[in-house]
Amino acid sequence: MSTTPRILAFGGSLRRQSWNQKLASIAADGARSAGAEVNVISLRDYPLPLFDEDLEAEQGLPENAKKLKALFREHHGLIISSPEYNSSVSAALKNAIDWISRSESKDEPALSALAGKTAVICATSPGALGGLRGLVHLRSILGNIGITVIPDQQAVGSAYSAFSDTGRLTDIKQHQRIEALGATLANHLTKLLR
């Protein structure tokens, strides 16, 4: 891999106008400004069946799981903006992680596309806490699969009124904090890659 940090950014929602996808894009802008190469994807473009070991045994990894694994392998770091569903992460996000965590052959090391990555996490939701409770679970999940999660995180409440028509946050200071989160990841990875 090159010494320029490569970051994969995405939201954990499948909704077309996902607030979390918009938030991930803002953090991605901050990472780009700090010198990183950033690839923003949508999980919606990689539909997956619910994780099922019987399905895996019969058919192997779904093609979209293989595509996501390849994307994760190509990047040093992750920007994940996670919606909060019933005080936890979305099923779509957890399901994607579960499929990406699987080995495609007996000689592939466990968690090969995930372990060793560095991530920043953020969230937005209609509630006042902005998805903060879900970030607790996401941090735990990522840590348990070998991803280093930078301590800084951001949560944006009242998502239904927090974004302008252009996808920016209407609160300039809040917008700058989300951009700074992406820049923090880019700067951290730059130091690691020296």
PyMOL CGO cylinders between C-alpha atoms (Angstrom):
from pymol import cmd
from pymol.cgo import CYLINDER

trace = [
    CYLINDER, 0.00, 0.00, 0.00, 1.09, 3.59, -0.57, 0.3, 1, 1, 1, 1, 1, 1,
    CYLINDER, 1.09, 3.59, -0.57, 2.16, 5.86, 2.27, 0.3, 1, 1, 1, 1, 1, 1,
    CYLINDER, 2.16, 5.86, 2.27, -0.81, 8.14, 1.58, 0.3, 1, 1, 1, 1, 1, 1,
    CYLINDER, -0.81, 8.14, 1.58, -3.59, 7.14, 3.98, 0.3, 1, 1, 1, 1, 1, 1,
    CYLINDER, -3.59, 7.14, 3.98, -6.47, 5.40, 2.21, 0.3, 1, 1, 1, 1, 1, 1,
    CYLINDER, -6.47, 5.40, 2.21, -9.79, 5.68, 4.03, 0.3, 1, 1, 1, 1, 1, 1,
    CYLINDER, -9.79, 5.68, 4.03, -13.11, 3.99, 3.37, 0.3, 1, 1, 1, 1, 1, 1,
    CYLINDER, -13.11, 3.99, 3.37, -16.13, 6.02, 4.54, 0.3, 1, 1, 1, 1, 1, 1,
    CYLINDER, -16.13, 6.02, 4.54, -19.76, 4.95, 4.78, 0.3, 1, 1, 1, 1, 1, 1,
    CYLINDER, -19.76, 4.95, 4.78, -22.97, 5.26, 6.74, 0.3, 1, 1, 1, 1, 1, 1,
    CYLINDER, -22.97, 5.26, 6.74, -24.64, 2.30, 8.42, 0.3, 1, 1, 1, 1, 1, 1,
    CYLINDER, -24.64, 2.30, 8.42, -28.09, 2.93, 6.93, 0.3, 1, 1, 1, 1, 1, 1,
    CYLINDER, -28.09, 2.93, 6.93, -29.65, 1.66, 3.71, 0.3, 1, 1, 1, 1, 1, 1,
    CYLINDER, -29.65, 1.66, 3.71, -32.00, 4.64, 3.36, 0.3, 1, 1, 1, 1, 1, 1,
    CYLINDER, -32.00, 4.64, 3.36, -31.59, 6.66, 0.12, 0.3, 1, 1, 1, 1, 1, 1,
    CYLINDER, -31.59, 6.66, 0.12, -31.39, 10.01, 1.90, 0.3, 1, 1, 1, 1, 1, 1,
    CYLINDER, -31.39, 10.01, 1.90, -29.55, 8.64, 4.93, 0.3, 1, 1, 1, 1, 1, 1,
    CYLINDER, -29.55, 8.64, 4.93, -28.44, 11.31, 7.39, 0.3, 1, 1, 1, 1, 1, 1,
    CYLINDER, -28.44, 11.31, 7.39, -25.56, 9.07, 8.43, 0.3, 1, 1, 1, 1, 1, 1,
    CYLINDER, -25.56, 9.07, 8.43, -24.37, 8.76, 4.84, 0.3, 1, 1, 1, 1, 1, 1,
    CYLINDER, -24.37, 8.76, 4.84, -24.31, 12.57, 4.70, 0.3, 1, 1, 1, 1, 1, 1,
    CYLINDER, -24.31, 12.57, 4.70, -22.38, 12.70, 7.98, 0.3, 1, 1, 1, 1, 1, 1,
    CYLINDER, -22.38, 12.70, 7.98, -19.81, 10.18, 6.70, 0.3, 1, 1, 1, 1, 1, 1,
    CYLINDER, -19.81, 10.18, 6.70, -19.33, 12.38, 3.61, 0.3, 1, 1, 1, 1, 1, 1,
    CYLINDER, -19.33, 12.38, 3.61, -18.64, 15.43, 5.77, 0.3, 1, 1, 1, 1, 1, 1,
    CYLINDER, -18.64, 15.43, 5.77, -16.01, 13.52, 7.78, 0.3, 1, 1, 1, 1, 1, 1,
    CYLINDER, -16.01, 13.52, 7.78, -14.57, 12.28, 4.47, 0.3, 1, 1, 1, 1, 1, 1,
    CYLINDER, -14.57, 12.28, 4.47, -14.13, 15.90, 3.34, 0.3, 1, 1, 1, 1, 1, 1,
    CYLINDER, -14.13, 15.90, 3.34, -12.11, 16.57, 6.48, 0.3, 1, 1, 1, 1, 1, 1,
    CYLINDER, -12.11, 16.57, 6.48, -9.91, 13.52, 5.85, 0.3, 1, 1, 1, 1, 1, 1,
    CYLINDER, -9.91, 13.52, 5.85, -9.30, 14.63, 2.25, 0.3, 1, 1, 1, 1, 1, 1,
    CYLINDER, -9.30, 14.63, 2.25, -8.34, 18.11, 3.41, 0.3, 1, 1, 1, 1, 1, 1,
    CYLINDER, -8.34, 18.11, 3.41, -5.77, 16.47, 5.69, 0.3, 1, 1, 1, 1, 1, 1,
    CYLINDER, -5.77, 16.47, 5.69, -4.20, 14.64, 2.74, 0.3, 1, 1, 1, 1, 1, 1,
    CYLINDER, -4.20, 14.64, 2.74, -5.94, 11.26, 2.71, 0.3, 1, 1, 1, 1, 1, 1,
    CYLINDER, -5.94, 11.26, 2.71, -7.40, 9.44, -0.27, 0.3, 1, 1, 1, 1, 1, 1,
    CYLINDER, -7.40, 9.44, -0.27, -11.02, 8.76, 0.64, 0.3, 1, 1, 1, 1, 1, 1,
    CYLINDER, -11.02, 8.76, 0.64, -13.51, 6.42, -0.97, 0.3, 1, 1, 1, 1, 1, 1,
    CYLINDER, -13.51, 6.42, -0.97, -17.12, 7.06, 0.11, 0.3, 1, 1, 1, 1, 1, 1,
    CYLINDER, -17.12, 7.06, 0.11, -19.43, 4.09, -0.46, 0.3, 1, 1, 1, 1, 1, 1,
    CYLINDER, -19.43, 4.09, -0.46, -23.02, 3.27, 0.42, 0.3, 1, 1, 1, 1, 1, 1,
    CYLINDER, -23.02, 3.27, 0.42, -23.95, -0.10, 1.95, 0.3, 1, 1, 1, 1, 1, 1,
    CYLINDER, -23.95, -0.10, 1.95, -27.12, 0.19, -0.13, 0.3, 1, 1, 1, 1, 1, 1,
    CYLINDER, -27.12, 0.19, -0.13, -24.98, -0.56, -3.20, 0.3, 1, 1, 1, 1, 1, 1,
    CYLINDER, -24.98, -0.56, -3.20, -23.87, -3.90, -1.69, 0.3, 1, 1, 1, 1, 1, 1,
    CYLINDER, -23.87, -3.90, -1.69, -27.07, -5.74, -0.74, 0.3, 1, 1, 1, 1, 1, 1,
    CYLINDER, -27.07, -5.74, -0.74, -26.43, -8.80, 1.39, 0.3, 1, 1, 1, 1, 1, 1,
    CYLINDER, -26.43, -8.80, 1.39, -28.58, -11.64, 2.71, 0.3, 1, 1, 1, 1, 1, 1,
    CYLINDER, -28.58, -11.64, 2.71, -28.81, -12.01, 6.48, 0.3, 1, 1, 1, 1, 1, 1,
    CYLINDER, -28.81, -12.01, 6.48, -25.72, -13.79, 7.73, 0.3, 1, 1, 1, 1, 1, 1,
    CYLINDER, -25.72, -13.79, 7.73, -26.44, -17.53, 7.76, 0.3, 1, 1, 1, 1, 1, 1,
    CYLINDER, -26.44, -17.53, 7.76, -23.73, -20.18, 8.16, 0.3, 1, 1, 1, 1, 1, 1,
    CYLINDER, -23.73, -20.18, 8.16, -25.84, -22.70, 6.25, 0.3, 1, 1, 1, 1, 1, 1,
    CYLINDER, -25.84, -22.70, 6.25, -26.02, -20.32, 3.29, 0.3, 1, 1, 1, 1, 1, 1,
    CYLINDER, -26.02, -20.32, 3.29, -22.29, -19.71, 3.59, 0.3, 1, 1, 1, 1, 1, 1,
    CYLINDER, -22.29, -19.71, 3.59, -21.57, -23.46, 3.64, 0.3, 1, 1, 1, 1, 1, 1,
    CYLINDER, -21.57, -23.46, 3.64, -23.78, -24.09, 0.61, 0.3, 1, 1, 1, 1, 1, 1,
    CYLINDER, -23.78, -24.09, 0.61, -22.86, -21.10, -1.56, 0.3, 1, 1, 1, 1, 1, 1,
    CYLINDER, -22.86, -21.10, -1.56, -19.77, -19.49, -0.06, 0.3, 1, 1, 1, 1, 1, 1,
    CYLINDER, -19.77, -19.49, -0.06, -19.53, -15.76, 0.54, 0.3, 1, 1, 1, 1, 1, 1,
    CYLINDER, -19.53, -15.76, 0.54, -22.02, -13.67, -1.43, 0.3, 1, 1, 1, 1, 1, 1,
    CYLINDER, -22.02, -13.67, -1.43, -20.42, -11.63, -4.24, 0.3, 1, 1, 1, 1, 1, 1,
    CYLINDER, -20.42, -11.63, -4.24, -21.16, -8.34, -2.48, 0.3, 1, 1, 1, 1, 1, 1,
    CYLINDER, -21.16, -8.34, -2.48, -19.47, -9.61, 0.68, 0.3, 1, 1, 1, 1, 1, 1,
    CYLINDER, -19.47, -9.61, 0.68, -16.38, -10.39, -1.42, 0.3, 1, 1, 1, 1, 1, 1,
    CYLINDER, -16.38, -10.39, -1.42, -16.51, -6.90, -2.95, 0.3, 1, 1, 1, 1, 1, 1,
    CYLINDER, -16.51, -6.90, -2.95, -16.77, -5.28, 0.48, 0.3, 1, 1, 1, 1, 1, 1,
    CYLINDER, -16.77, -5.28, 0.48, -13.92, -7.41, 1.82, 0.3, 1, 1, 1, 1, 1, 1,
    CYLINDER, -13.92, -7.41, 1.82, -11.75, -6.30, -1.10, 0.3, 1, 1, 1, 1, 1, 1,
    CYLINDER, -11.75, -6.30, -1.10, -12.60, -2.65, -0.39, 0.3, 1, 1, 1, 1, 1, 1,
    CYLINDER, -12.60, -2.65, -0.39, -11.77, -3.02, 3.30, 0.3, 1, 1, 1, 1, 1, 1,
    CYLINDER, -11.77, -3.02, 3.30, -8.43, -4.68, 2.46, 0.3, 1, 1, 1, 1, 1, 1,
    CYLINDER, -8.43, -4.68, 2.46, -7.49, -1.79, 0.14, 0.3, 1, 1, 1, 1, 1, 1,
    CYLINDER, -7.49, -1.79, 0.14, -7.90, 0.86, 2.86, 0.3, 1, 1, 1, 1, 1, 1,
    CYLINDER, -7.90, 0.86, 2.86, -5.92, 1.65, 5.99, 0.3, 1, 1, 1, 1, 1, 1,
    CYLINDER, -5.92, 1.65, 5.99, -8.76, 3.31, 7.89, 0.3, 1, 1, 1, 1, 1, 1,
    CYLINDER, -8.76, 3.31, 7.89, -12.52, 3.60, 8.22, 0.3, 1, 1, 1, 1, 1, 1,
    CYLINDER, -12.52, 3.60, 8.22, -14.98, 6.42, 8.80, 0.3, 1, 1, 1, 1, 1, 1,
    CYLINDER, -14.98, 6.42, 8.80, -18.24, 4.89, 9.99, 0.3, 1, 1, 1, 1, 1, 1,
    CYLINDER, -18.24, 4.89, 9.99, -21.35, 6.95, 10.68, 0.3, 1, 1, 1, 1, 1, 1,
    CYLINDER, -21.35, 6.95, 10.68, -23.81, 4.73, 12.45, 0.3, 1, 1, 1, 1, 1, 1,
    CYLINDER, -23.81, 4.73, 12.45, -27.53, 5.26, 12.88, 0.3, 1, 1, 1, 1, 1, 1,
    CYLINDER, -27.53, 5.26, 12.88, -28.99, 4.23, 16.21, 0.3, 1, 1, 1, 1, 1, 1,
    CYLINDER, -28.99, 4.23, 16.21, -31.74, 1.64, 16.01, 0.3, 1, 1, 1, 1, 1, 1,
    CYLINDER, -31.74, 1.64, 16.01, -33.29, 0.80, 19.39, 0.3, 1, 1, 1, 1, 1, 1,
    CYLINDER, -33.29, 0.80, 19.39, -30.19, 1.98, 21.27, 0.3, 1, 1, 1, 1, 1, 1,
    CYLINDER, -30.19, 1.98, 21.27, -27.76, -0.04, 19.14, 0.3, 1, 1, 1, 1, 1, 1,
    CYLINDER, -27.76, -0.04, 19.14, -26.26, -0.29, 15.64, 0.3, 1, 1, 1, 1, 1, 1,
    CYLINDER, -26.26, -0.29, 15.64, -28.34, -0.95, 12.55, 0.3, 1, 1, 1, 1, 1, 1,
    CYLINDER, -28.34, -0.95, 12.55, -28.91, -4.50, 11.33, 0.3, 1, 1, 1, 1, 1, 1,
    CYLINDER, -28.91, -4.50, 11.33, -27.45, -3.52, 7.95, 0.3, 1, 1, 1, 1, 1, 1,
    CYLINDER, -27.45, -3.52, 7.95, -24.17, -2.39, 9.50, 0.3, 1, 1, 1, 1, 1, 1,
    CYLINDER, -24.17, -2.39, 9.50, -23.85, -5.41, 11.79, 0.3, 1, 1, 1, 1, 1, 1,
    CYLINDER, -23.85, -5.41, 11.79, -24.73, -7.79, 8.96, 0.3, 1, 1, 1, 1, 1, 1,
    CYLINDER, -24.73, -7.79, 8.96, -22.09, -6.25, 6.67, 0.3, 1, 1, 1, 1, 1, 1,
    CYLINDER, -22.09, -6.25, 6.67, -19.46, -6.58, 9.40, 0.3, 1, 1, 1, 1, 1, 1,
    CYLINDER, -19.46, -6.58, 9.40, -20.48, -10.19, 10.03, 0.3, 1, 1, 1, 1, 1, 1,
    CYLINDER, -20.48, -10.19, 10.03, -20.07, -11.14, 6.36, 0.3, 1, 1, 1, 1, 1, 1,
    CYLINDER, -20.07, -11.14, 6.36, -16.80, -9.20, 5.97, 0.3, 1, 1, 1, 1, 1, 1,
    CYLINDER, -16.80, -9.20, 5.97, -15.40, -11.00, 9.01, 0.3, 1, 1, 1, 1, 1, 1,
    CYLINDER, -15.40, -11.00, 9.01, -15.68, -14.43, 7.36, 0.3, 1, 1, 1, 1, 1, 1,
    CYLINDER, -15.68, -14.43, 7.36, -12.78, -16.26, 5.72, 0.3, 1, 1, 1, 1, 1, 1,
    CYLINDER, -12.78, -16.26, 5.72, -13.09, -17.34, 2.10, 0.3, 1, 1, 1, 1, 1, 1,
    CYLINDER, -13.09, -17.34, 2.10, -10.67, -20.26, 2.47, 0.3, 1, 1, 1, 1, 1, 1,
    CYLINDER, -10.67, -20.26, 2.47, -9.19, -22.42, 5.23, 0.3, 1, 1, 1, 1, 1, 1,
    CYLINDER, -9.19, -22.42, 5.23, -5.80, -20.73, 4.94, 0.3, 1, 1, 1, 1, 1, 1,
    CYLINDER, -5.80, -20.73, 4.94, -7.15, -17.16, 5.16, 0.3, 1, 1, 1, 1, 1, 1,
    CYLINDER, -7.15, -17.16, 5.16, -6.45, -15.67, 8.61, 0.3, 1, 1, 1, 1, 1, 1,
    CYLINDER, -6.45, -15.67, 8.61, -9.50, -14.81, 10.68, 0.3, 1, 1, 1, 1, 1, 1,
    CYLINDER, -9.50, -14.81, 10.68, -10.72, -11.21, 10.32, 0.3, 1, 1, 1, 1, 1, 1,
    CYLINDER, -10.72, -11.21, 10.32, -8.10, -10.58, 7.61, 0.3, 1, 1, 1, 1, 1, 1,
    CYLINDER, -8.10, -10.58, 7.61, -10.05, -7.69, 6.03, 0.3, 1, 1, 1, 1, 1, 1,
    CYLINDER, -10.05, -7.69, 6.03, -10.75, -6.00, 9.38, 0.3, 1, 1, 1, 1, 1, 1,
    CYLINDER, -10.75, -6.00, 9.38, -8.03, -6.55, 11.98, 0.3, 1, 1, 1, 1, 1, 1,
    CYLINDER, -8.03, -6.55, 11.98, -5.36, -3.88, 12.06, 0.3, 1, 1, 1, 1, 1, 1,
    CYLINDER, -5.36, -3.88, 12.06, -7.53, -1.09, 10.65, 0.3, 1, 1, 1, 1, 1, 1,
    CYLINDER, -7.53, -1.09, 10.65, -8.04, 2.22, 12.45, 0.3, 1, 1, 1, 1, 1, 1,
    CYLINDER, -8.04, 2.22, 12.45, -11.47, 3.87, 12.57, 0.3, 1, 1, 1, 1, 1, 1,
    CYLINDER, -11.47, 3.87, 12.57, -13.33, 6.95, 13.68, 0.3, 1, 1, 1, 1, 1, 1,
    CYLINDER, -13.33, 6.95, 13.68, -17.02, 6.72, 14.46, 0.3, 1, 1, 1, 1, 1, 1,
    CYLINDER, -17.02, 6.72, 14.46, -19.85, 9.22, 14.47, 0.3, 1, 1, 1, 1, 1, 1,
    CYLINDER, -19.85, 9.22, 14.47, -23.62, 9.20, 14.44, 0.3, 1, 1, 1, 1, 1, 1,
    CYLINDER, -23.62, 9.20, 14.44, -26.69, 11.26, 13.86, 0.3, 1, 1, 1, 1, 1, 1,
    CYLINDER, -26.69, 11.26, 13.86, -30.30, 10.53, 14.77, 0.3, 1, 1, 1, 1, 1, 1,
    CYLINDER, -30.30, 10.53, 14.77, -33.54, 12.41, 15.37, 0.3, 1, 1, 1, 1, 1, 1,
    CYLINDER, -33.54, 12.41, 15.37, -33.12, 12.06, 19.15, 0.3, 1, 1, 1, 1, 1, 1,
    CYLINDER, -33.12, 12.06, 19.15, -31.34, 14.54, 21.41, 0.3, 1, 1, 1, 1, 1, 1,
    CYLINDER, -31.34, 14.54, 21.41, -28.39, 12.21, 22.00, 0.3, 1, 1, 1, 1, 1, 1,
    CYLINDER, -28.39, 12.21, 22.00, -27.71, 11.90, 18.27, 0.3, 1, 1, 1, 1, 1, 1,
    CYLINDER, -27.71, 11.90, 18.27, -27.06, 8.15, 18.28, 0.3, 1, 1, 1, 1, 1, 1,
    CYLINDER, -27.06, 8.15, 18.28, -24.58, 8.20, 21.14, 0.3, 1, 1, 1, 1, 1, 1,
    CYLINDER, -24.58, 8.20, 21.14, -25.91, 4.98, 22.72, 0.3, 1, 1, 1, 1, 1, 1,
    CYLINDER, -25.91, 4.98, 22.72, -25.38, 3.07, 19.48, 0.3, 1, 1, 1, 1, 1, 1,
    CYLINDER, -25.38, 3.07, 19.48, -21.76, 4.27, 19.29, 0.3, 1, 1, 1, 1, 1, 1,
    CYLINDER, -21.76, 4.27, 19.29, -21.03, 2.48, 22.57, 0.3, 1, 1, 1, 1, 1, 1,
    CYLINDER, -21.03, 2.48, 22.57, -22.01, -0.81, 20.93, 0.3, 1, 1, 1, 1, 1, 1,
    CYLINDER, -22.01, -0.81, 20.93, -20.20, -0.02, 17.68, 0.3, 1, 1, 1, 1, 1, 1,
    CYLINDER, -20.20, -0.02, 17.68, -16.96, 0.80, 19.51, 0.3, 1, 1, 1, 1, 1, 1,
    CYLINDER, -16.96, 0.80, 19.51, -17.21, -2.53, 21.36, 0.3, 1, 1, 1, 1, 1, 1,
    CYLINDER, -17.21, -2.53, 21.36, -17.90, -4.53, 18.18, 0.3, 1, 1, 1, 1, 1, 1,
    CYLINDER, -17.90, -4.53, 18.18, -15.03, -2.94, 16.27, 0.3, 1, 1, 1, 1, 1, 1,
    CYLINDER, -15.03, -2.94, 16.27, -12.59, -3.33, 19.14, 0.3, 1, 1, 1, 1, 1, 1,
    CYLINDER, -12.59, -3.33, 19.14, -13.44, -7.01, 19.48, 0.3, 1, 1, 1, 1, 1, 1,
    CYLINDER, -13.44, -7.01, 19.48, -12.59, -7.68, 15.82, 0.3, 1, 1, 1, 1, 1, 1,
    CYLINDER, -12.59, -7.68, 15.82, -9.20, -5.99, 15.95, 0.3, 1, 1, 1, 1, 1, 1,
    CYLINDER, -9.20, -5.99, 15.95, -10.04, -2.48, 14.74, 0.3, 1, 1, 1, 1, 1, 1,
    CYLINDER, -10.04, -2.48, 14.74, -8.48, 0.37, 16.70, 0.3, 1, 1, 1, 1, 1, 1,
    CYLINDER, -8.48, 0.37, 16.70, -11.14, 3.03, 17.30, 0.3, 1, 1, 1, 1, 1, 1,
    CYLINDER, -11.14, 3.03, 17.30, -9.79, 6.53, 17.93, 0.3, 1, 1, 1, 1, 1, 1,
    CYLINDER, -9.79, 6.53, 17.93, -11.23, 7.95, 21.18, 0.3, 1, 1, 1, 1, 1, 1,
    CYLINDER, -11.23, 7.95, 21.18, -12.69, 11.06, 19.49, 0.3, 1, 1, 1, 1, 1, 1,
    CYLINDER, -12.69, 11.06, 19.49, -16.26, 10.64, 18.29, 0.3, 1, 1, 1, 1, 1, 1,
    CYLINDER, -16.26, 10.64, 18.29, -19.17, 12.90, 17.44, 0.3, 1, 1, 1, 1, 1, 1,
    CYLINDER, -19.17, 12.90, 17.44, -22.95, 12.56, 17.69, 0.3, 1, 1, 1, 1, 1, 1,
    CYLINDER, -22.95, 12.56, 17.69, -25.39, 14.98, 16.06, 0.3, 1, 1, 1, 1, 1, 1,
    CYLINDER, -25.39, 14.98, 16.06, -28.91, 15.21, 17.47, 0.3, 1, 1, 1, 1, 1, 1,
    CYLINDER, -28.91, 15.21, 17.47, -32.13, 16.39, 15.80, 0.3, 1, 1, 1, 1, 1, 1,
    CYLINDER, -32.13, 16.39, 15.80, -31.00, 14.99, 12.45, 0.3, 1, 1, 1, 1, 1, 1,
    CYLINDER, -31.00, 14.99, 12.45, -34.26, 15.95, 10.72, 0.3, 1, 1, 1, 1, 1, 1,
    CYLINDER, -34.26, 15.95, 10.72, -33.29, 19.63, 11.03, 0.3, 1, 1, 1, 1, 1, 1,
    CYLINDER, -33.29, 19.63, 11.03, -29.48, 19.39, 11.28, 0.3, 1, 1, 1, 1, 1, 1,
    CYLINDER, -29.48, 19.39, 11.28, -28.73, 19.21, 7.54, 0.3, 1, 1, 1, 1, 1, 1,
    CYLINDER, -28.73, 19.21, 7.54, -29.12, 21.75, 4.76, 0.3, 1, 1, 1, 1, 1, 1,
    CYLINDER, -29.12, 21.75, 4.76, -30.42, 20.84, 1.30, 0.3, 1, 1, 1, 1, 1, 1,
    CYLINDER, -30.42, 20.84, 1.30, -26.80, 20.51, 0.15, 0.3, 1, 1, 1, 1, 1, 1,
    CYLINDER, -26.80, 20.51, 0.15, -25.95, 17.90, 2.81, 0.3, 1, 1, 1, 1, 1, 1,
    CYLINDER, -25.95, 17.90, 2.81, -23.98, 20.23, 5.06, 0.3, 1, 1, 1, 1, 1, 1,
    CYLINDER, -23.98, 20.23, 5.06, -24.68, 20.63, 8.75, 0.3, 1, 1, 1, 1, 1, 1,
    CYLINDER, -24.68, 20.63, 8.75, -26.50, 23.91, 9.42, 0.3, 1, 1, 1, 1, 1, 1,
    CYLINDER, -26.50, 23.91, 9.42, -24.50, 24.42, 12.63, 0.3, 1, 1, 1, 1, 1, 1,
    CYLINDER, -24.50, 24.42, 12.63, -21.08, 25.52, 11.33, 0.3, 1, 1, 1, 1, 1, 1,
    CYLINDER, -21.08, 25.52, 11.33, -19.23, 24.51, 14.51, 0.3, 1, 1, 1, 1, 1, 1,
    CYLINDER, -19.23, 24.51, 14.51, -20.83, 21.08, 14.40, 0.3, 1, 1, 1, 1, 1, 1,
    CYLINDER, -20.83, 21.08, 14.40, -19.88, 20.74, 10.73, 0.3, 1, 1, 1, 1, 1, 1,
    CYLINDER, -19.88, 20.74, 10.73, -16.29, 21.66, 11.57, 0.3, 1, 1, 1, 1, 1, 1,
    CYLINDER, -16.29, 21.66, 11.57, -16.20, 19.07, 14.38, 0.3, 1, 1, 1, 1, 1, 1,
    CYLINDER, -16.20, 19.07, 14.38, -17.26, 16.33, 11.98, 0.3, 1, 1, 1, 1, 1, 1,
    CYLINDER, -17.26, 16.33, 11.98, -14.66, 17.42, 9.42, 0.3, 1, 1, 1, 1, 1, 1,
    CYLINDER, -14.66, 17.42, 9.42, -12.06, 17.48, 12.21, 0.3, 1, 1, 1, 1, 1, 1,
    CYLINDER, -12.06, 17.48, 12.21, -12.95, 13.88, 13.06, 0.3, 1, 1, 1, 1, 1, 1,
    CYLINDER, -12.95, 13.88, 13.06, -12.02, 12.81, 9.53, 0.3, 1, 1, 1, 1, 1, 1,
    CYLINDER, -12.02, 12.81, 9.53, -8.84, 14.89, 9.69, 0.3, 1, 1, 1, 1, 1, 1,
    CYLINDER, -8.84, 14.89, 9.69, -7.90, 13.25, 12.99, 0.3, 1, 1, 1, 1, 1, 1,
    CYLINDER, -7.90, 13.25, 12.99, -8.06, 9.83, 11.35, 0.3, 1, 1, 1, 1, 1, 1,
    CYLINDER, -8.06, 9.83, 11.35, -6.04, 10.99, 8.33, 0.3, 1, 1, 1, 1, 1, 1,
    CYLINDER, -6.04, 10.99, 8.33, -3.34, 12.53, 10.54, 0.3, 1, 1, 1, 1, 1, 1,
    CYLINDER, -3.34, 12.53, 10.54, -3.18, 9.45, 12.77, 0.3, 1, 1, 1, 1, 1, 1,
    CYLINDER, -3.18, 9.45, 12.77, -2.79, 7.15, 9.76, 0.3, 1, 1, 1, 1, 1, 1,
    CYLINDER, -2.79, 7.15, 9.76, -0.13, 9.42, 8.23, 0.3, 1, 1, 1, 1, 1, 1,
    CYLINDER, -0.13, 9.42, 8.23, 1.97, 8.98, 11.37, 0.3, 1, 1, 1, 1, 1, 1,
    CYLINDER, 1.97, 8.98, 11.37, 1.42, 5.22, 11.39, 0.3, 1, 1, 1, 1, 1, 1,
    CYLINDER, 1.42, 5.22, 11.39, 2.49, 4.88, 7.75, 0.3, 1, 1, 1, 1, 1, 1,
    CYLINDER, 2.49, 4.88, 7.75, 5.79, 6.75, 8.12, 0.3, 1, 1, 1, 1, 1, 1,
]
cmd.load_cgo(trace, "trace")
